[in-house]
Amino acid sequence: MKLVKRIANLGYGSRKQVAALFREGRVTDAAGEVLYADDAVGHEAIRVDGEPLDPPPGLALMLHKPTGYTCSTKDAGRLVYDLLPPRFRLRDPLLSTVGRLDRDTSGLLLLTDDGALLHRIISPRANVVKRYRALLAEDLRGDEAAVFAGGTLMLDGETTPLAPARLDVLGAREAELAIGEGRYHQVRRMFAAVGNHVVALHRVAIGGLTLGELSPGTWRALGTDEIARVFAPSGEAPGSA
C-alpha cells in the first residue's frame, strides 16, 4: 500500500492532505530523513511531525470510560471518541466500541478496528464474562445471588430468561455481578427485577482483562497477550465454560 494511502487511512487527513504533508517534508523516518510517497518503509519507522505513526489496522485498545460519555460517533453531548486522538474517528477501517456502556456507567471499554475480533468478543458463543460493581439504593435482601444464579430470572418485556449469573456481595448496598450475556441495560434491569435500583455502575473486567492502573478518561493500545485475556475464564458466571 502506498504511504499516502496508509497514512490517510489512519486519519491523518485526506489523501490530498497527506500528500501535502510529504511535500512539506513533515513525513520522515526515525532518523529524521524526509520520506517520499513511493518509499518502501516499515510502519514503525515512519514519523509525522517527528511523532511515530498511530498503531496500524488491527488496533485494539482499552479505555477507562468515565460517566457522562456516550458510546457513539453521532449522539449529542460528550462521546467516548472525545477521549481519543481526534484522527481516531477518521480511521479506515472504523474504530468501533466493542459493545456499549451507557452514559451513566463507567469502567472498562474496548474499541477495535478489527471486525473479526469485535464479533468474536460479542458473540454469544464466546460467552465472554463481564464483571460489574454496583452501588445500590437499598440494602440487599439476601436472596439475590440465588435468584441470579437460577437461570430463570425474566426481565420485564422479554420472553426468554437470563442465563445464570454470579453475584458477590461486597457490602449491604454494594455487589459485584458477573454476566455472560449483554442484553440492553442488563445489570440495571436485573437489580430492578429484585426490587432494587442501581445508583452507580462500573465495569471492572472483561474476561480476564482488567483496567489495572489506567485512570479515568485515559486509554492504551492492547498487545496480543492482553487481547487473549479477554477470552480467559477469570470471573466466570455460573454455567459458563
Residue, then its C-alpha position, 0 to 999 in steps of 0.5 A: m500500500k502506498l504511504v499516502k494511502r496508509i497514512a490517510n487511512l489512519g486519519y491523518g487527513s485526506r489523501k490530498q492532505v497527506a500528500a501535502l504533508f510529504r511535500e512539506g517534508r513533515v513525513t520522515d523516518a526515525a532518523g529524521e530523513v524526509l520520506y517520499a510517497d513511493d518509499a518502501v518503509g516499515h510502519e514503525a519507522i515512519r514519523v509525522d511531525g517527528e511523532p511515530l505513526d498511530p498503531p496500524p489496522g488491527l488496533a485494539l485498545m482499552l479505555h477507562k470510560p468515565t460517566g457522562y460519555t456516550c458510546s457513539t460517533k453521532d449522539a449529542g453531548r460528550l462521546v467516548y471518541d472525545l477521549l481519543p486522538p481526534r484522527f481516531r474517528l477518521r480511521d479506515p477501517l472504523l474504530s468501533t466500541v466493542g459493545r456499549l456502556d451507557r452514559d451513566t456507567s463507567g469502567l472498562l471499554l474496548l474499541t477495535d478496528d478489527g471486525a473479526l475480533l469485535h464479533r468474536i468478543i460479542s458473540p454469544r458463543a464466546n460467552v465472554v464474562k463481564r464483571y460489574r460493581a454496583l452501588l445500590a439504593e437499598d440494602l440487599r435482601g439476601d436472596e439475590a445471588a440465588v435468584f441470579a444464579g437460577g437461570t430463570l430470572m425474566l426481565d420485564g418485556e422479554t420472553t426468554p430468561l437470563a442465563p445464570a449469573r454470579l453475584d458477590v456481595l461486597g457490602a449491604r448496598e454494594a455487589e459485584l455481578a458477573i454476566g455472560e450475556g449483554r442484553y440492553h441495560q442488563v445489570r440495571r434491569m436485573f437489580a430492578a427485577v429484585g426490587n432494587h435500583v442501581v445508583a452507580l455502575h462500573r465495569v471492572a473486567i472483561g474476561g480476564l482483562t482488567l483496567g489495572e492502573l489506567s485512570p479515568g478518561t485515559w486509554r492504551a493500545l492492547g498487545t496480543d497477550e492482553i487481547a487473549r485475556v479477554f477470552a480467559p475464564s477469570g470471573e466466570a458466571p455460573g454455567s459458563a465454560 
